[in-house]
């Protein structure tokens, strides 16, 4: 069972061999987009006629990462793409803290006398959790099961991995080979939130624009 799209998106981007995120900047976009998709799936947000994110229910979700994002979204209407770009590093760090509380990852303590590090070292306690998720999401793209039968969470994570150019899960040649299926998986997001589906479809271009050339193959 998914613990939440935003938390699973972090594990999806985690390189168990290196015991670190494969690309921290990229992971920030993926986790932020996944958190928005989780809020939409829970019925907490949808979009207005102009494609801007709006609050449907401001009730607490029970997840501090989602609650913090919900409070942000309540401040003013913005597009899905704008919300994906904003605050992504804060959301990424909040996800790490949440996974640590849940016992999924271990975060190294900061050394008050050591050099200032941009972020704390994180290790996945059981690499199989990340590896199994990565394999399942890749199979959602490669597999022959009808797209309608793919669990919603797996379909969203597959769309994020594909459009986010997460090579750890889906190499470039497989993205090209399975383009039609990826489009169909991405379309699962369009039910009620077509703007979110478009934002995910353009995720790599958003990364390139925000990061000044980051994109991958």
Backbone bond lengths (Angstrom), bond angles and torsions (degrees), N, CA, C in turn:
res aa  C-N    CA-C-N  psi(-1)  N-CA   C-N-CA  omega(-1)  CA-C   N-CA-C  phi
1 X - - - 1.466 - - 1.534 109.27 -
2 X 1.304 115.19 136.20 1.455 119.52 -179.59 1.522 110.02 -67.43
3 X 1.324 116.43 137.97 1.471 121.01 176.85 1.522 109.75 -87.86
4 X 1.312 117.82 0.65 1.458 123.19 -176.29 1.516 108.05 131.86
5 X 1.313 116.53 136.71 1.459 120.43 -176.50 1.522 112.16 -58.32
6 X 1.340 116.95 -38.54 1.460 120.54 -177.58 1.525 112.25 -66.63
7 X 1.333 116.98 -36.81 1.458 120.50 179.09 1.532 110.75 -74.91
8 X 1.325 116.16 -40.51 1.464 119.03 177.69 1.529 111.68 -67.45
9 X 1.337 116.94 -32.48 1.469 119.62 178.94 1.531 110.38 -62.53
10 X 1.316 117.07 -34.14 1.474 120.42 177.52 1.527 110.12 -64.39
11 X 1.322 116.55 -47.37 1.468 120.34 179.50 1.526 110.82 -64.84
12 X 1.319 115.75 -32.79 1.463 120.23 178.55 1.525 110.75 -61.49
13 X 1.329 116.57 -34.28 1.468 121.75 -176.18 1.523 112.85 -94.42
14 X 1.333 117.30 5.66 1.468 120.78 -175.12 1.524 110.98 -93.58
15 X 1.325 115.96 125.30 1.463 122.55 178.31 1.529 107.84 -87.29
16 X 1.316 116.87 106.77 1.465 120.14 -175.14 1.526 112.30 -70.13
17 X 1.316 118.15 -26.12 1.463 119.95 178.27 1.522 110.91 -70.06
18 X 1.309 116.24 -43.98 1.458 121.02 -179.93 1.531 111.90 -83.68
19 X 1.337 116.95 -12.76 1.462 123.42 -175.26 1.536 110.69 53.10
20 X 1.324 113.49 50.01 1.458 120.30 175.85 1.523 108.00 -163.21
21 X 1.316 116.03 165.36 1.460 119.50 172.52 1.521 108.85 -63.39
22 X 1.326 116.96 138.86 1.455 119.82 179.59 1.521 110.93 -63.21
23 X 1.324 116.39 -36.72 1.469 121.95 -178.85 1.521 106.42 -152.64
24 X 1.322 116.70 102.83 1.460 120.18 -172.85 1.528 112.44 -63.88
25 X 1.322 117.01 -40.62 1.465 119.59 179.58 1.525 110.60 -61.87
26 X 1.321 116.61 -43.80 1.466 121.02 179.38 1.528 110.30 -64.82
27 X 1.326 116.19 -41.10 1.465 120.14 -179.59 1.526 111.16 -60.62
28 X 1.335 116.99 -34.43 1.458 119.75 178.69 1.518 112.28 -60.02
29 X 1.316 116.76 -43.17 1.472 120.82 177.44 1.531 110.68 -64.76
30 X 1.331 116.40 -44.67 1.460 120.70 -176.95 1.521 111.31 -63.42
31 X 1.325 116.45 -43.97 1.457 120.79 -178.38 1.528 110.73 -67.69
32 X 1.311 116.42 -40.76 1.468 120.28 179.69 1.531 110.67 -64.41
33 X 1.324 117.04 -45.10 1.464 120.64 177.83 1.519 110.94 -63.12
34 X 1.325 116.32 -39.97 1.462 120.65 179.87 1.523 110.95 -65.40
35 X 1.326 117.71 -37.83 1.463 120.85 178.77 1.530 110.82 -64.98
36 X 1.320 116.92 -39.99 1.462 120.36 176.64 1.527 110.57 -64.81
37 X 1.337 116.21 -41.36 1.462 120.17 178.12 1.525 110.90 -64.29
38 X 1.318 116.87 -36.84 1.474 120.74 177.96 1.531 110.68 -64.59
39 X 1.327 116.60 -43.22 1.463 119.73 177.60 1.527 111.27 -62.38
40 X 1.330 116.03 -41.01 1.461 119.90 178.58 1.528 110.88 -64.73
41 X 1.327 116.28 -42.14 1.464 120.67 -178.81 1.528 111.10 -65.22
42 X 1.323 116.36 -32.49 1.465 120.66 179.01 1.525 112.17 -80.38
43 X 1.331 117.29 -6.14 1.453 121.03 -179.92 1.507 113.84 81.07
44 X 1.335 117.40 15.66 1.469 120.78 179.90 1.517 111.90 -81.62
45 X 1.342 117.32 -28.59 1.460 122.00 178.70 1.525 109.41 -137.12
46 X 1.323 115.18 156.06 1.457 121.42 167.15 1.519 106.58 -144.63
47 X 1.319 118.48 -149.48 1.465 119.15 179.66 1.519 110.85 -136.11
48 X 1.340 114.55 152.81 1.457 118.73 179.25 1.522 110.08 -87.76
49 X 1.308 116.51 -174.65 1.460 120.59 -176.85 1.510 114.32 -64.69
50 X 1.335 116.33 -19.15 1.463 120.91 178.50 1.525 111.88 -94.40
51 X 1.334 117.21 6.04 1.453 120.55 178.60 1.518 114.27 80.07
52 X 1.343 116.41 15.40 1.471 120.17 178.96 1.525 109.82 -93.33
53 X 1.323 115.70 147.19 1.461 121.10 -179.07 1.523 109.13 -70.84
54 X 1.323 116.12 135.45 1.451 120.11 177.21 1.531 109.38 -135.97
55 X 1.324 114.63 154.87 1.457 121.56 -179.28 1.524 109.98 -79.31
56 X 1.315 115.74 132.37 1.466 121.80 172.29 1.522 109.25 -101.43
57 X 1.329 115.65 -43.68 1.456 121.87 177.75 1.519 109.03 -140.56
58 X 1.336 116.21 125.21 1.461 120.73 179.69 1.520 111.95 -93.92
59 X 1.337 116.93 9.09 1.459 120.52 179.99 1.526 110.74 -62.66
60 X 1.321 116.47 144.31 1.463 120.94 179.93 1.524 110.38 -59.61
61 X 1.307 116.02 140.04 1.461 121.74 -178.17 1.523 112.62 -89.90
62 X 1.337 116.69 -17.87 1.457 119.60 -174.25 1.511 112.94 90.60
63 X 1.323 116.02 -3.97 1.464 121.50 177.70 1.528 107.33 -117.49
64 X 1.336 118.65 118.26 1.469 120.10 -175.63 1.525 113.63 -62.64
65 X 1.322 118.03 -29.71 1.467 120.69 178.37 1.524 109.57 -66.13
66 X 1.318 116.16 -48.03 1.459 120.64 -179.42 1.525 111.63 -67.94
67 X 1.327 116.52 -38.85 1.465 119.43 179.86 1.529 111.20 -63.23
68 X 1.333 116.63 -39.28 1.467 120.19 178.65 1.525 110.71 -65.38
69 X 1.333 116.73 -40.98 1.461 120.31 179.11 1.519 110.64 -67.87
70 X 1.322 116.46 -39.10 1.461 120.50 178.94 1.531 110.48 -61.38
71 X 1.330 116.47 -39.08 1.466 120.28 177.66 1.518 110.90 -65.30
72 X 1.319 117.52 -36.59 1.472 121.35 176.79 1.526 110.29 -63.18
73 X 1.329 115.20 -50.23 1.469 120.72 -175.85 1.520 110.66 -60.88
74 X 1.323 117.13 -31.04 1.464 121.04 -178.67 1.523 112.54 -69.73
75 X 1.345 117.25 -16.79 1.458 120.64 -175.83 1.527 112.53 -67.03
76 X 1.333 116.88 -42.63 1.461 120.18 -179.85 1.526 109.14 -167.14
77 X 1.344 117.35 154.71 1.462 119.66 179.86 1.528 112.05 -74.62
78 X 1.306 115.80 132.89 1.466 122.56 175.37 1.520 108.19 -141.25
79 X 1.312 115.89 164.73 1.458 120.50 176.55 1.524 110.02 -72.48
80 X 1.326 115.90 163.09 1.465 120.80 175.87 1.532 109.80 -58.93
81 X 1.319 116.34 -43.13 1.469 119.57 -178.53 1.514 111.24 -62.28
82 X 1.338 116.80 -40.44 1.462 119.77 179.21 1.522 111.23 -63.80
83 X 1.337 116.64 -40.72 1.466 119.35 179.34 1.521 111.89 -70.05
84 X 1.323 117.70 -31.41 1.470 120.40 175.96 1.522 110.11 -64.45
85 X 1.317 116.49 -39.52 1.469 120.23 -177.41 1.527 112.65 -75.17
86 X 1.324 117.24 -33.49 1.462 120.80 -174.89 1.530 111.25 -79.76
87 X 1.321 116.07 138.47 1.462 120.78 169.41 1.503 116.46 63.55
88 X 1.321 117.48 18.99 1.457 119.07 -174.17 1.529 113.07 -66.84
89 X 1.324 118.34 -34.97 1.462 120.27 179.37 1.530 110.33 -68.88
90 X 1.318 116.66 -38.53 1.467 119.72 176.76 1.528 110.67 -62.41
91 X 1.323 116.32 -43.29 1.463 120.00 179.00 1.525 110.64 -65.36
92 X 1.318 117.35 -39.47 1.461 121.01 178.78 1.528 110.74 -60.72
93 X 1.320 116.71 -45.70 1.463 120.28 179.17 1.532 111.09 -66.03
94 X 1.328 116.51 -38.06 1.462 120.17 178.39 1.523 111.05 -64.88
95 X 1.322 117.13 -36.87 1.461 121.36 176.65 1.528 110.22 -64.45
96 X 1.316 116.66 -42.18 1.470 119.70 177.43 1.525 111.00 -60.36
97 X 1.319 116.25 -43.42 1.464 120.21 178.70 1.532 110.79 -62.53
98 X 1.325 115.93 -41.62 1.466 120.52 -179.65 1.528 110.91 -65.49
99 X 1.312 117.55 -43.53 1.462 121.01 178.67 1.522 111.05 -64.26
100 X 1.324 116.51 -34.11 1.470 120.08 177.05 1.528 110.33 -66.03
101 X 1.330 117.20 -42.73 1.465 121.44 177.72 1.525 111.01 -61.39
102 X 1.327 116.16 -37.85 1.463 121.29 -179.46 1.524 112.42 -78.36
103 X 1.336 117.49 -5.65 1.450 121.03 178.44 1.518 114.61 80.13
104 X 1.322 116.44 17.26 1.472 120.53 -179.71 1.521 110.71 -86.22
105 X 1.330 116.81 -36.26 1.463 121.34 178.89 1.523 109.34 -127.70
106 X 1.323 114.60 162.13 1.455 122.06 173.25 1.512 108.03 -118.01
107 X 1.331 116.57 130.83 1.453 121.61 179.98 1.520 109.28 -108.33
108 X 1.318 116.39 128.95 1.461 121.01 179.51 1.519 109.94 -67.55
109 X 1.325 116.51 141.27 1.460 120.29 176.13 1.519 110.19 -67.63
110 X 1.317 115.57 145.87 1.459 119.89 176.42 1.532 109.60 -73.34
111 X 1.333 115.27 138.82 1.465 120.88 176.96 1.521 108.10 -89.74
112 X 1.355 117.35 110.39 1.473 119.14 -177.25 1.521 112.98 -64.93
113 X 1.344 116.58 -16.87 1.461 120.14 -177.97 1.532 112.23 -107.47
114 X 1.315 115.96 -2.35 1.451 120.02 -178.12 1.519 112.14 -92.26
115 X 1.328 116.70 -177.70 1.467 120.37 178.57 1.523 110.78 -66.45
116 X 1.307 115.88 150.55 1.464 120.65 179.02 1.527 108.81 -72.66
117 X 1.319 115.77 120.87 1.466 120.92 -179.87 1.523 109.14 -101.62
118 X 1.343 117.86 145.89 1.468 119.91 -179.22 1.522 112.87 -65.91
119 X 1.338 117.13 -24.74 1.457 121.01 178.30 1.523 108.69 -161.10
120 X 1.316 116.11 163.39 1.454 121.25 -178.24 1.526 111.11 -80.82
121 X 1.326 115.83 150.14 1.460 121.05 177.65 1.521 109.36 -72.45
122 X 1.322 115.96 133.52 1.462 121.81 -177.55 1.526 108.96 -122.69
123 X 1.329 116.56 138.14 1.463 121.70 175.94 1.529 108.67 -128.32
124 X 1.324 116.35 136.26 1.463 121.03 174.72 1.522 107.78 -80.58
125 X 1.326 116.91 123.77 1.456 120.87 -173.89 1.526 112.70 -65.81
126 X 1.330 117.26 -40.94 1.465 121.75 177.61 1.525 108.22 -122.17
127 X 1.334 117.74 98.35 1.474 120.22 -176.66 1.521 113.91 -55.80
128 X 1.329 117.10 -23.49 1.470 119.22 -178.55 1.525 111.52 -62.71
129 X 1.341 117.02 -29.34 1.465 118.96 179.08 1.525 110.86 -61.35
130 X 1.334 115.70 -44.57 1.460 119.82 179.26 1.527 110.53 -72.40
131 X 1.333 116.87 -44.13 1.465 120.56 -177.00 1.520 111.75 -63.47
132 X 1.324 117.01 -43.27 1.469 120.35 179.72 1.524 110.91 -64.41
133 X 1.321 116.42 -40.52 1.467 120.11 178.55 1.522 110.69 -64.94
134 X 1.328 117.21 -44.84 1.461 121.17 179.47 1.524 111.27 -60.81
135 X 1.324 116.80 -41.46 1.458 120.93 179.51 1.527 110.89 -66.82
136 X 1.326 116.84 -40.84 1.462 120.66 -179.12 1.517 111.65 -65.75
137 X 1.327 116.34 -41.23 1.459 120.39 -179.80 1.529 110.74 -68.83
138 X 1.330 116.67 -40.45 1.467 119.45 176.45 1.516 110.67 -62.16
139 X 1.332 117.16 -38.58 1.462 120.97 179.75 1.525 111.54 -67.56
140 X 1.333 116.71 -28.73 1.461 119.40 176.76 1.520 110.82 -62.59
141 X 1.338 116.81 -30.37 1.463 121.79 177.43 1.517 110.68 -83.44
142 X 1.315 117.19 -43.27 1.464 120.98 -174.79 1.521 113.26 -81.80
143 X 1.327 116.57 -28.06 1.456 121.33 -169.92 1.508 114.81 -68.29
144 X 1.334 114.29 166.70 1.452 120.04 -177.33 1.513 113.74 -98.58
145 X 1.334 118.20 -2.04 1.468 120.39 179.95 1.522 109.84 -64.29
146 X 1.326 118.01 143.04 1.476 120.22 177.39 1.522 110.57 -54.86
147 X 1.319 115.92 142.20 1.463 120.61 -177.98 1.528 110.85 -57.50
148 X 1.329 117.09 -35.73 1.465 120.79 -178.99 1.520 112.06 -62.96
149 X 1.329 117.11 -22.50 1.466 121.02 -179.24 1.525 112.77 -91.04
150 X 1.319 117.44 -8.69 1.464 120.57 177.05 1.528 107.97 -72.85
151 X 1.341 118.81 127.96 1.468 119.99 177.62 1.523 111.39 -52.03
152 X 1.328 116.20 143.59 1.457 120.31 -176.11 1.525 111.63 -54.77
153 X 1.317 117.39 -45.45 1.466 120.39 -178.24 1.519 111.06 -59.91
154 X 1.327 117.08 -42.65 1.464 120.08 179.93 1.520 111.22 -66.68
155 X 1.335 116.79 -37.11 1.463 120.34 179.00 1.529 110.61 -63.97
156 X 1.327 116.86 -43.75 1.466 120.56 179.51 1.523 110.77 -65.76
157 X 1.319 117.00 -45.53 1.465 120.19 179.91 1.524 111.16 -63.94
158 X 1.323 117.03 -36.67 1.468 120.23 176.99 1.522 110.69 -64.76
159 X 1.327 116.55 -41.30 1.465 120.61 178.20 1.526 110.54 -63.34
160 X 1.327 116.88 -41.86 1.460 120.54 179.08 1.523 111.45 -65.67
161 X 1.334 116.65 -42.62 1.467 119.93 179.05 1.521 111.46 -63.46
162 X 1.329 115.95 -39.81 1.472 120.09 -178.41 1.520 111.55 -71.52
163 X 1.319 116.94 -53.46 1.466 120.08 -176.03 1.529 112.11 -76.28
164 X 1.335 116.66 -19.43 1.455 120.79 175.22 1.508 112.77 -89.20
165 X 1.351 116.39 3.87 1.469 122.78 178.55 1.529 111.39 51.49
166 X 1.330 114.91 49.34 1.462 121.15 178.91 1.531 107.79 -85.56
167 X 1.322 115.80 89.24 1.470 121.21 -173.94 1.516 113.09 -65.64
168 X 1.310 117.63 -22.02 1.458 121.44 176.65 1.529 110.76 -58.66
169 X 1.313 116.63 -32.97 1.458 122.43 -178.08 1.522 111.69 -101.07
170 X 1.324 116.34 -40.93 1.463 120.63 -172.90 1.528 109.97 -140.10
171 X 1.328 117.65 100.43 1.475 120.24 178.96 1.526 111.07 -60.61
172 X 1.320 115.22 159.22 1.450 121.24 -176.37 1.515 114.25 -55.52
173 X 1.328 117.05 -41.52 1.470 118.69 -177.31 1.525 111.23 -66.32
174 X 1.333 117.45 -28.74 1.462 119.60 177.89 1.518 111.12 -76.32
175 X 1.331 116.93 -33.88 1.465 118.97 174.41 1.515 110.38 -58.33
176 X 1.323 116.18 -44.43 1.465 119.87 -178.55 1.528 111.07 -69.48
177 X 1.325 117.09 -38.59 1.462 120.94 -177.34 1.530 112.09 -68.16
178 X 1.319 116.71 -29.53 1.467 120.78 -175.34 1.529 111.74 -114.18
179 X 1.312 116.65 32.20 1.456 120.94 -175.95 1.517 114.10 -56.96
180 X 1.324 117.87 -43.06 1.462 120.44 -177.68 1.520 111.22 -66.42
181 X 1.325 116.34 -40.25 1.462 119.31 -179.99 1.536 110.66 -68.83
182 X 1.317 116.81 -38.40 1.463 120.12 176.87 1.525 110.36 -61.18
183 X 1.321 116.50 -41.10 1.467 120.29 177.79 1.524 110.92 -61.84
184 X 1.329 116.32 -39.86 1.460 120.09 179.78 1.527 111.44 -69.21
185 X 1.323 117.20 -38.11 1.464 120.66 176.58 1.525 110.65 -65.43
186 X 1.322 116.55 -41.27 1.459 121.07 178.95 1.516 111.20 -63.69
187 X 1.325 116.53 -34.26 1.467 121.18 -179.23 1.521 112.24 -63.85
188 X 1.334 117.23 -17.74 1.467 119.92 177.04 1.535 110.61 -62.65
189 X 1.326 116.91 -24.90 1.461 121.87 178.93 1.531 112.26 -77.21
190 X 1.313 116.24 -17.33 1.464 120.42 -171.46 1.520 113.29 -77.50
191 X 1.323 118.11 -12.03 1.458 121.20 -178.88 1.521 109.43 -71.85
192 X 1.313 117.11 98.71 1.463 122.66 -179.29 1.520 113.66 92.18
193 X 1.324 117.04 -21.66 1.473 119.70 -179.39 1.532 109.87 -137.29
194 X 1.327 117.43 65.85 1.465 119.52 -179.68 1.527 112.96 -60.83
195 X 1.338 116.31 -30.63 1.461 119.34 178.37 1.513 112.06 -65.85
196 X 1.324 117.07 -34.18 1.462 121.00 176.82 1.522 110.33 -66.94
197 X 1.320 117.28 -41.42 1.465 120.61 177.54 1.521 110.23 -60.87
198 X 1.334 117.44 -41.46 1.465 120.52 178.61 1.529 110.96 -66.06
199 X 1.334 116.46 -39.27 1.464 119.88 179.95 1.527 111.01 -64.97
200 X 1.322 117.07 -40.50 1.469 120.53 177.93 1.516 110.12 -67.87
201 X 1.335 116.61 -39.88 1.460 120.39 178.83 1.531 111.63 -60.18
202 X 1.328 116.97 -31.94 1.464 121.35 -179.81 1.510 113.46 -101.09
203 X 1.334 116.71 20.21 1.462 120.52 -172.36 1.526 112.96 -60.26
204 X 1.307 118.12 -42.38 1.464 118.95 -177.67 1.526 111.25 -66.24
205 X 1.323 117.60 -39.06 1.465 119.98 177.18 1.525 110.77 -64.40
206 X 1.331 116.30 -36.38 1.466 120.01 176.62 1.521 110.04 -62.94
207 X 1.322 117.30 -41.45 1.463 121.99 177.90 1.523 111.00 -62.64
208 X 1.316 115.60 -45.24 1.467 120.15 -179.69 1.522 110.37 -59.92
209 X 1.341 116.11 -46.12 1.470 120.23 -178.28 1.522 111.26 -64.45
210 X 1.338 116.22 -40.46 1.464 119.86 -176.50 1.514 113.24 -76.92
211 X 1.337 116.64 -29.86 1.455 120.74 -172.97 1.527 113.03 -106.13
212 X 1.323 116.86 4.51 1.457 119.79 175.18 1.511 114.42 65.75
213 X 1.345 116.21 45.54 1.452 118.45 173.10 1.497 115.02 120.26
214 X 1.323 117.99 -7.48 1.453 118.95 178.08 1.513 108.41 -71.22
215 X 1.308 118.01 135.68 1.448 117.87 -177.84 1.501 113.01 -163.99
216 X 1.269 119.29 -41.71 1.462 120.65 -176.82 1.490 111.17 78.77
217 X 1.324 115.15 177.27 1.457 120.07 -177.66 1.508 111.09 -103.90
